Amino acid sequence: MLYICYDNEAYMNTGVQRSSATPPAARTATTMPVGPKPGNEFGQGKNVPHIAMAHEIPYVATATVADLRDLEYKVKKAMGMRGARYIHIFVPCPLGWGAASNDTIKLSRLAVESGVFPVFEAERGEVTGVLKIRHQIPIEDYLKPQKRFAHLFGKSPDVTTIARLQARADRNIRRFSLLGE
């Protein structure tokens, strides 16, 4: 069986509610809009590709809508394998993220280049390939175009939360060795 997860980081079709895939600090219709810690809380999300890898299924991969050739390659590869297979596709939602629809591909690329969304393949729990980051960008370059993170950049930017989000991206970069030599 091949399971494909189309991930837009919330329940977008039913009113932009928080889901277990909603990133920390992101605002949704069901997260705190104001207060000392607006948006989704840290520690609430689940990383489904990591969960699938922990089960050592034959194939786990991540992809974005910014690289359709990579996505096509991974689907073809998965279809040629036996057993459980999982592909996780990162897909920005213009309405739910408060971004222009013509920025969908750009946001996907920024997620990869910031380290927020690592693109990789794994077989039986072991990473077998990664898409290296060509030019690492700071997390702010990814967050600022999205209204769901606008509260972090007001008159008094929330540097503590931004630093925590950067640390999460940096951990992905280290975990998957995403920087080129």
N, CA and C of each residue as an Amber inpcrd file, in Angstrom:
protein
   543
   0.8320000  -1.1590000   0.0000000   0.0000000   0.0000000   0.0000000
   0.8930000   1.2430000   0.0000000   0.5430000   2.2090000  -0.8440000
   1.2250000   3.4980000  -0.8620000   0.2880000   4.5350000  -0.2750000
   0.7190000   5.1710000   0.8210000  -0.0640000   6.2150000   1.4660000
   0.6060000   7.5490000   1.1560000  -0.1590000   8.4860000   0.6080000
   0.3630000   9.8170000   0.3040000  -0.3490000  10.8190000   1.2030000
   0.4380000  11.5660000   1.9640000  -0.0850000  12.5970000   2.8530000
   0.1400000  13.9530000   2.1920000  -0.9460000  14.6510000   1.9480000
  -0.9370000  15.9900000   1.3570000  -1.0120000  16.9530000   2.5380000
   0.1430000  17.4960000   2.9550000   0.2330000  18.2230000   4.2210000
   0.2350000  19.7360000   4.0220000  -0.8270000  20.3940000   4.4890000
  -0.8790000  21.8550000   4.4730000  -0.8700000  22.4040000   5.9100000
  -0.4890000  21.5810000   6.8510000  -0.2270000  21.9370000   8.2380000
  -1.4280000  22.4160000   9.0440000  -2.6300000  22.0490000   8.6460000
  -3.8360000  22.3390000   9.4300000  -5.0050000  21.6550000   8.7460000
  -6.1690000  21.7390000   9.3630000  -7.3880000  21.2690000   8.7260000
  -7.9450000  22.4380000   7.9200000  -7.4910000  22.5770000   6.6910000
  -7.7980000  23.7510000   5.8840000  -9.2070000  23.7280000   5.2960000
  -9.6910000  22.5640000   4.8860000 -10.9870000  22.4860000   4.2080000
 -12.1760000  22.7350000   5.1330000 -11.9420000  22.7300000   6.4370000
 -13.0510000  22.9010000   7.3700000 -12.9120000  24.1540000   8.2200000
 -12.1230000  25.1180000   7.7570000 -12.0420000  26.3840000   8.4750000
 -10.7080000  26.7070000   9.1060000  -9.6630000  26.0520000   8.6700000
  -8.2950000  26.3410000   9.1320000  -8.1390000  26.0960000  10.6380000
  -8.5090000  24.9000000  11.0830000  -8.3120000  24.5390000  12.4900000
  -6.9220000  23.9260000  12.6810000  -6.4170000  24.0580000  13.9020000
  -5.1330000  23.4610000  14.2530000  -5.2170000  21.9420000  14.1000000
  -4.1450000  21.3640000  13.6160000  -4.0390000  19.9110000  13.5360000
  -2.7410000  19.4970000  14.2130000  -2.4800000  18.2140000  14.2640000
  -1.2200000  17.7600000  14.8530000  -0.0390000  18.1140000  13.9630000
  -0.2860000  18.5780000  12.7490000   0.7880000  19.0030000  11.8550000
   1.0120000  20.5130000  11.8680000   0.2150000  21.2630000  12.6240000
   0.3690000  22.7130000  12.6740000   1.6680000  23.0620000  13.4020000
   2.5250000  23.8780000  12.7810000   3.8040000  24.2060000  13.4050000
   3.6450000  25.1240000  14.6220000   4.6240000  25.1120000  15.5080000
   4.5900000  26.0020000  16.6680000   4.4680000  27.4610000  16.2380000
   3.7170000  28.2240000  17.0180000   3.5170000  29.6710000  16.8560000
   2.6000000  30.0430000  15.6990000   2.1780000  29.0850000  14.8720000
   1.2860000  29.4000000  13.7540000  -0.1220000  29.6540000  14.2690000
  -0.7490000  30.6870000  13.7580000  -2.1350000  30.9880000  14.1130000
  -3.0720000  30.1950000  13.2260000  -4.1370000  29.7170000  13.8370000
  -5.2250000  29.0750000  13.1050000  -6.5230000  29.5990000  13.7270000
  -7.6530000  29.1110000  13.2290000  -8.9400000  29.5270000  13.7810000
  -9.1610000  28.9880000  15.1930000  -8.3710000  27.9860000  15.5930000
  -8.5800000  27.3650000  16.9090000  -7.3660000  27.4860000  17.8270000
  -6.4410000  28.4040000  17.5360000  -5.3110000  28.6410000  18.4370000
  -5.4750000  30.0210000  19.0680000  -4.7350000  30.2590000  20.1220000
  -4.8160000  31.5400000  20.8310000  -4.4070000  32.6870000  19.9010000
  -5.3180000  33.6450000  19.6430000  -4.9770000  34.7500000  18.7520000
  -4.1460000  35.8430000  19.4240000  -4.2330000  35.9400000  20.7460000
  -3.5090000  36.9780000  21.4920000  -2.9970000  36.3780000  22.7820000
  -2.3250000  37.1980000  23.5790000  -1.8140000  36.7290000  24.8560000
  -0.3140000  36.5690000  24.8100000   0.2590000  36.0100000  25.8560000
   1.7170000  35.9000000  25.9110000   2.2980000  34.9240000  24.8900000
   1.5400000  33.9240000  24.4780000   2.0320000  32.9340000  23.5130000
   0.9580000  32.6440000  22.4670000   0.6980000  33.5890000  21.5370000
  -0.3210000  33.3280000  20.5190000   0.1320000  32.2550000  19.5270000
  -0.8310000  31.6390000  18.8820000  -0.5250000  30.5870000  17.9140000
  -0.4260000  29.2280000  18.5770000  -0.0690000  28.2420000  17.7980000
   0.0350000  26.8740000  18.2940000   1.2000000  26.7450000  19.2630000
   1.0170000  25.9210000  20.2660000   2.0540000  25.7100000  21.2790000
   3.1790000  24.8420000  20.7350000   4.3750000  25.0380000  21.2610000
   5.4970000  24.1520000  20.9370000   5.2130000  22.7860000  21.5350000
   5.6460000  21.7370000  20.8730000   5.4870000  20.3850000  21.3880000
   4.1690000  19.7290000  21.0610000   3.3200000  20.3660000  20.2640000
   2.0060000  19.8110000  19.9530000   2.0050000  18.9760000  18.6770000
   2.9720000  19.1660000  17.8030000   2.9460000  18.5300000  16.4970000
   3.4990000  17.1180000  16.4750000   3.1390000  16.4280000  15.4340000
   3.6470000  15.0750000  15.2040000   4.3570000  15.0600000  13.8530000
   5.5050000  14.4300000  13.8090000   6.2640000  14.3270000  12.5770000
   5.9970000  12.9410000  11.9860000   5.0230000  12.8630000  11.1040000
   4.5820000  11.5630000  10.5910000   5.6730000  10.8440000   9.7970000
   6.4810000  11.5270000   8.9720000   7.5660000  10.7820000   8.3190000
   8.5030000  10.1040000   9.3210000   8.8080000  10.7650000  10.4320000
   9.6640000  10.1420000  11.4490000   8.9700000   8.9530000  12.0950000
   7.6670000   9.0700000  12.3150000   6.9100000   7.9560000  12.8850000
   6.9420000   6.7550000  11.9370000   6.7400000   7.0210000  10.6480000
   6.7830000   5.9410000   9.6510000   8.1720000   5.3070000   9.6070000
   9.2160000   6.1480000   9.6800000  10.5820000   5.6120000   9.6880000
  10.8270000   4.7310000  10.9090000  10.2790000   5.1290000  12.0490000
  10.4720000   4.3470000  13.2720000   9.8810000   2.9500000  13.1440000
   8.8850000   2.8010000  12.2760000   8.2820000   1.4910000  12.0450000
   9.0390000   0.6820000  10.9990000  10.0950000   1.2850000  10.4500000
  10.9720000   0.6240000   9.4770000  10.2170000   0.0460000   8.2860000
   9.2200000   0.7990000   7.8040000   8.5120000   0.3440000   6.6130000
   9.4540000   0.4350000   5.4090000   9.1500000  -0.2640000   4.3240000
  10.0780000  -0.3010000   3.1950000  10.4780000   1.0620000   2.6210000
   9.5580000   2.0290000   2.5860000   9.9080000   3.2950000   1.9440000
   9.1580000   4.4550000   2.5770000   9.8970000   5.4990000   2.9250000
   9.3500000   6.7590000   3.4240000  10.0590000   7.8650000   2.6580000
   9.2940000   8.8250000   2.1700000   9.9040000   9.9460000   1.4610000
   9.1200000  11.2150000   1.7440000   9.8050000  12.3390000   1.6180000
   9.1470000  13.6400000   1.6850000   9.3880000  14.3500000   0.3640000
   8.4750000  15.2580000   0.0220000   8.5770000  16.0070000  -1.2270000
   7.7940000  17.3060000  -1.0680000   7.9700000  18.2070000  -2.0110000
   7.2000000  19.4510000  -2.0150000   6.6130000  19.6670000  -3.4040000
   5.6430000  20.5670000  -3.4780000   5.0730000  20.9230000  -4.7780000
   6.0190000  21.7870000  -5.5780000   7.1270000  22.1990000  -4.9910000
   8.1070000  23.0170000  -5.7050000   8.9840000  22.1940000  -6.6370000
   9.0150000  20.8840000  -6.4710000   9.8700000  20.0270000  -7.2990000
   9.0660000  18.8100000  -7.7460000   8.3040000  18.9980000  -8.8110000
   7.4210000  17.9270000  -9.2760000   8.1870000  16.7420000  -9.8520000
   9.3670000  16.9710000 -10.4050000  10.1590000  15.8410000 -10.9110000
  10.5840000  14.9280000  -9.7670000  10.9910000  15.5310000  -8.6540000
  11.3580000  14.7510000  -7.4740000  10.1530000  13.9620000  -6.9700000
   9.0010000  14.6160000  -6.9070000   7.7810000  13.9450000  -6.4570000
   7.4290000  12.7770000  -7.3840000   7.4890000  13.0120000  -8.6860000
   7.1880000  11.9420000  -9.6420000   8.1540000  10.7710000  -9.4800000
   9.4330000  11.0740000  -9.3150000  10.4410000  10.0260000  -9.1160000
  10.1040000   9.1810000  -7.8870000   9.7420000   9.8510000  -6.7900000
   9.4720000   9.1340000  -5.5440000   8.2040000   8.2970000  -5.6340000
   7.1840000   8.7910000  -6.3170000   5.9600000   8.0040000  -6.4890000
   6.2580000   6.7680000  -7.3340000   6.9910000   6.9330000  -8.4430000
   7.3440000   5.7870000  -9.2910000   8.1690000   4.7610000  -8.5130000
   9.1400000   5.2530000  -7.7490000   9.9710000   4.3450000  -6.9570000
   9.1130000   3.5830000  -5.9480000   8.2440000   4.2940000  -5.2530000
   7.3760000   3.6530000  -4.2590000   6.4570000   2.6230000  -4.9000000
   5.9310000   2.9410000  -6.0660000   5.0180000   2.0080000  -6.7430000
   5.7250000   0.7250000  -7.1710000   7.0320000   0.7810000  -7.3270000
   7.7920000  -0.4070000  -7.7100000   8.2190000  -1.2620000  -6.5290000
   7.8470000  -0.8650000  -5.3370000   8.2440000  -1.6070000  -4.1400000
   7.0470000  -2.3580000  -3.5600000   7.3440000  -3.3300000  -2.7300000
   6.3000000  -4.0900000  -2.0480000   6.2330000  -3.6420000  -0.5940000
   5.0840000  -3.8080000   0.0220000   4.9140000  -3.4620000   1.4220000
   4.4190000  -2.0350000   1.5960000   4.3710000  -1.6040000   2.8230000
   3.8820000  -0.2630000   3.1360000   4.8730000   0.7850000   2.6450000
   4.3280000   1.8360000   2.0560000   5.1400000   2.9470000   1.5780000
   4.4200000   4.2380000   1.9310000   5.1980000   5.2890000   2.2450000
   4.6160000   6.5470000   2.6970000   5.3490000   7.7200000   2.0520000
   4.5860000   8.6220000   1.4280000   5.1570000   9.8470000   0.8650000
   4.4160000  11.0300000   1.4760000   5.1830000  11.9490000   2.0140000
   4.6610000  13.1300000   2.7050000   4.9610000  14.3520000   1.8340000
   3.9130000  15.0030000   1.3320000   4.0830000  16.1310000   0.4100000
   3.7280000  17.4340000   1.1140000   4.6640000  18.3630000   1.1390000
   4.4880000  19.6810000   1.7510000   3.8050000  20.5950000   0.7440000
   2.6060000  21.0900000   1.1130000   1.7980000  21.9030000   0.2000000
   1.2440000  23.1240000   0.9400000   1.8200000  24.3040000   0.7160000
   1.2710000  25.5110000   1.3510000  -0.1860000  25.7520000   0.9480000
  -0.9450000  26.3290000   1.8700000  -2.3410000  26.6790000   1.6100000
  -2.4540000  28.2010000   1.6300000  -2.6480000  28.8340000   0.4770000
  -2.7130000  30.3000000   0.4390000  -3.7350000  30.8900000   1.4120000
  -4.9300000  30.3720000   1.4500000  -5.9640000  30.9140000   2.3280000
  -5.6070000  30.7240000   3.8060000  -5.2860000  29.5130000   4.1910000
  -4.9930000  29.2130000   5.5820000  -3.6990000  29.8230000   6.0910000
  -2.7470000  30.0130000   5.2090000  -1.4560000  30.5690000   5.6090000
  -1.4220000  32.0920000   5.4690000  -2.4410000  32.6550000   4.8040000
  -2.4540000  34.0990000   4.6010000  -1.3370000  34.5270000   3.6750000
  -1.2010000  33.8370000   2.5660000  -0.1580000  34.1380000   1.5870000
  -0.7980000  34.1810000   0.2010000  -0.1520000  34.8720000  -0.6930000
  -0.6560000  34.9540000  -2.0630000  -0.5640000  33.5870000  -2.7340000
  -1.5620000  33.2360000  -3.5280000  -1.5570000  31.9270000  -4.1850000
  -0.3650000  31.7830000  -5.1280000   0.0930000  32.8850000  -5.7020000
   1.2490000  32.7840000  -6.5990000   2.5630000  32.6080000  -5.8270000
   2.5030000  32.5670000  -4.4890000   3.6940000  32.3070000  -3.6730000
   3.7790000  30.8630000  -3.1820000   2.8940000  29.9990000  -3.6300000
   2.8700000  28.6070000  -3.1560000   4.1990000  27.9020000  -3.4020000
   4.7070000  27.9750000  -4.6040000   5.9800000  27.3130000  -4.9370000
   7.1100000  27.9730000  -4.1630000   7.1030000  29.3040000  -4.1120000
   8.1420000  30.0450000  -3.3830000   8.1730000  29.6200000  -1.9110000
   7.0100000  29.5280000  -1.2670000   6.9660000  29.1190000   0.1430000
   7.4750000  27.6960000   0.3320000   7.1750000  26.8200000  -0.6100000
   7.6960000  25.4480000  -0.5350000   9.2160000  25.4530000  -0.5930000
   9.7710000  26.2360000  -1.4940000  11.2360000  26.3220000  -1.6070000
  11.8440000  26.9290000  -0.3400000  11.2040000  27.9850000   0.1950000
  11.7200000  28.6180000   1.4040000  11.6950000  27.6520000   2.5900000
  10.6690000  26.8130000   2.6700000  10.5990000  25.8120000   3.7400000
  11.7870000  24.8650000   3.6700000  12.1620000  24.4750000   2.4560000
  13.3040000  23.5790000   2.2580000  14.6070000  24.3140000   2.5570000
  14.7760000  25.5000000   2.0000000  16.0290000  26.2500000   2.1320000
  16.2700000  26.7360000   3.5660000  15.2210000  26.8640000   4.3660000
  15.3890000  27.2730000   5.7690000  15.6420000  26.0760000   6.6830000
  15.3540000  24.8800000   6.2020000  15.4980000  23.6810000   7.0270000
  14.2160000  23.2900000   7.7330000  13.1550000  24.0570000   7.5470000
  11.8700000  23.7390000   8.1720000  11.3470000  22.3940000   7.6780000
  11.4920000  22.1360000   6.3740000  10.9760000  20.8980000   5.7980000
  12.0970000  20.1590000   5.0720000  12.6740000  19.1390000   5.7020000
  13.7170000  18.3650000   5.0320000  13.1260000  17.4360000   3.9730000
  13.7460000  17.4120000   2.8230000  13.3260000  16.5230000   1.7330000
  14.2990000  15.3480000   1.7120000  13.7430000  14.1480000   1.9130000
  14.6040000  12.9730000   2.0280000  13.8720000  11.7100000   1.6000000
  14.6360000  10.6250000   1.5130000  14.1120000   9.2730000   1.3010000
  14.6970000   8.3860000   2.3880000  13.9210000   7.4030000   2.8150000
  14.4030000   6.4350000   3.7870000  13.8610000   5.0560000   3.4120000
  14.6730000   4.0540000   3.6290000  14.2540000   2.6670000   3.4040000
  14.5070000   1.8830000   4.6760000  13.4520000   1.2190000   5.1300000
  13.5050000   0.4090000   6.3470000  14.1150000   1.1680000   7.5230000
  13.7230000   2.4460000   7.6550000  14.1300000   3.2530000   8.7980000
  15.4450000   3.9910000   8.6580000  16.1680000   3.7710000   7.5700000
  17.4710000   4.4190000   7.3680000  17.3670000   5.4310000   6.2340000
  17.8660000   6.6350000   6.4650000  17.8740000   7.6660000   5.4250000
  18.8240000   7.2320000   4.3210000  18.3100000   7.2470000   3.0870000
  19.1190000   6.8330000   1.9400000  19.4490000   7.9850000   0.9980000
  18.7920000   9.1150000   1.1600000  19.0880000  10.2650000   0.3170000
  18.4240000  11.5180000   0.8500000  19.0720000  12.6590000   0.6460000
  18.5170000  13.9440000   1.0590000  18.7320000  14.9690000  -0.0440000
  17.8550000  15.9530000  -0.0700000  18.0440000  17.1080000  -0.9400000
  18.8250000  18.1350000  -0.1330000  20.0560000  18.3910000  -0.5520000
  20.9030000  19.3430000   0.1590000  20.3730000  20.7620000  -0.0330000
  20.5700000  21.5760000   0.9720000  20.2150000  22.9920000   0.9010000
  21.3240000  23.7050000   0.1370000  20.9520000  24.3520000  -0.9650000
  21.9520000  25.0640000  -1.7750000  22.3720000  26.3710000  -1.1310000
  21.3870000  27.1040000  -0.6230000  21.6490000  28.4040000   0.0000000
  20.7350000  28.5180000   1.2180000  21.3110000  28.3140000   2.3970000
  20.4900000  28.3630000   3.6070000  20.0090000  29.7880000   3.8600000
  18.7200000  29.8950000   4.2070000  18.1270000  31.1900000   4.5260000
  17.7040000  31.2090000   5.9930000  17.6290000  32.3770000   6.5980000
  17.1270000  32.4460000   7.9740000  15.6290000  32.1550000   8.0130000
  15.1760000  31.6520000   9.1330000  13.7720000  31.2690000   9.2980000
  12.8270000  32.4330000   9.0180000  13.2490000  33.6620000   9.3110000
  12.3930000  34.8270000   9.0820000  11.9750000  34.9540000   7.6210000
  12.8590000  34.5820000   6.6920000  12.5350000  34.6760000   5.2640000
  11.3800000  33.7560000   4.8870000  11.2330000  32.6560000   5.6050000
  10.1270000  31.7300000   5.3930000   8.8620000  32.1920000   6.1150000
   9.0060000  32.7090000   7.3260000   7.8480000  33.0700000   8.1480000
   7.1620000  34.3640000   7.7070000   7.9340000  35.3750000   7.3530000
   7.3700000  36.7120000   7.0920000   6.3110000  36.7620000   5.9950000
   6.3990000  36.0070000   4.9080000   5.3520000  36.0960000   3.8790000
   4.0030000  35.4940000   4.2850000   3.9230000  34.9030000   5.4740000
   2.7130000  34.2160000   5.9200000   2.0290000  34.9920000   7.0480000
   0.7560000  35.3060000   6.8620000   0.0230000  36.0360000   7.9040000
  -0.1520000  35.2080000   9.1690000  -0.0830000  33.8900000   9.0660000
  -0.2490000  33.0540000  10.2550000   0.8890000  33.2390000  11.2560000
   1.9880000  33.8710000  10.8040000   3.1120000  34.1840000  11.6860000
   3.3090000  35.6890000  11.8760000   2.3830000  36.5180000  11.4060000
   2.5330000  37.9770000  11.4590000   2.7270000  38.4930000  12.8810000
   2.1040000  37.8390000  13.8560000   2.2200000  38.2840000  15.2480000
   3.6510000  38.2150000  15.7760000   4.5240000  37.4800000  15.1100000
   5.9160000  37.3820000  15.5420000   6.7400000  38.5980000  15.1200000
   6.2060000  39.3900000  14.1860000   6.9870000  40.4720000  13.5910000
   6.3480000  41.8520000  13.7600000   5.5640000  42.0470000  14.7950000
   4.9080000  43.3290000  15.0310000   5.8830000  44.4000000  15.4930000
   5.3540000  45.3780000  16.2160000   6.1860000  46.4790000  16.7330000
   7.3380000  45.9680000  17.5900000   7.0580000  44.9350000  18.3500000
   8.0910000  44.3040000  19.1840000   8.2290000  42.8490000  18.7310000
   9.1370000  42.5740000  17.7990000   9.2730000  41.1990000  17.3100000
   9.5270000  40.2100000  18.4490000   8.9400000  39.0530000  18.3320000
   9.0830000  38.0000000  19.3330000  10.3520000  37.2060000  19.0210000
  11.4880000  37.7740000  19.3820000  12.7790000  37.1780000  19.0310000
  12.9850000  35.8180000  19.6940000  12.3900000  35.6150000  20.8600000
  12.5380000  34.3340000  21.5500000  11.8610000  33.2130000  20.7620000
  10.6330000  33.4450000  20.3190000   9.9140000  32.4320000  19.5430000
  10.5750000  32.2190000  18.1840000  10.9940000  33.2920000  17.5540000
  11.6850000  33.1630000  16.2640000  12.9570000  32.3400000  16.4380000
  13.6970000  32.5700000  17.5160000  14.9170000  31.7950000  17.7830000
  14.5850000  30.3190000  18.0160000  13.4860000  30.0460000  18.6970000
  13.0930000  28.6400000  18.9130000  12.7350000  27.9640000  17.5950000
  12.0580000  28.6970000  16.7020000  11.7260000  28.1360000  15.3930000
  12.9900000  27.9210000  14.5710000  13.9440000  28.8470000  14.6630000
  15.2170000  28.6830000  13.9670000  15.9580000  27.4610000  14.4970000
  15.9220000  27.2580000  15.8020000  16.5900000  26.0970000  16.4100000
  15.9890000  24.7860000  15.8940000  14.6760000  24.7540000  15.7040000
  14.0290000  23.5480000  15.1520000  14.5110000  23.2860000  13.7260000
  14.6000000  24.3550000  12.9270000  15.0890000  24.2060000  11.5520000
  16.5440000  23.7480000  11.5560000  17.3470000  24.3400000  12.4300000
  18.7620000  23.9500000  12.5260000  18.9070000  22.4900000  12.9370000
  18.0170000  22.0160000  13.7990000  18.0570000  20.6040000  14.2010000
  17.7720000  19.6930000  13.0050000  16.8050000  20.0840000  12.1660000
  16.5480000  19.3070000  10.9440000  17.7850000  19.2770000  10.0560000
  18.4440000  20.4220000   9.9290000  19.6340000  20.5120000   9.0770000
  20.7170000  19.5670000   9.5830000  20.9260000  19.5480000  10.8920000
  21.9280000  18.6330000  11.4630000  21.4860000  17.1770000  11.3420000
  20.2290000  16.9110000  11.6910000  19.7120000  15.5300000  11.7190000
  19.8330000  14.8580000  10.3520000  19.5570000  15.6330000   9.2920000
  19.5660000  15.0480000   7.9480000  20.7920000  15.4560000   7.1300000
  21.7560000  16.1360000   7.7500000  22.9740000  16.5910000   7.0440000
  22.5870000  17.3140000   5.7500000  21.7790000  18.3700000   5.8970000
  21.2040000  19.0400000   4.7270000  22.1120000  20.0710000   4.0760000
  23.1520000  20.4970000   4.7530000  24.0460000  21.4790000   4.1450000
  25.0820000  20.7850000   3.2820000  25.3820000  21.3920000   2.1410000
  26.4030000  20.8420000   1.2490000  27.7700000  20.9040000   1.9150000
  28.6920000  20.2270000   1.3330000  30.0640000  20.1750000   1.8880000
  30.7240000  21.5220000   1.8050000
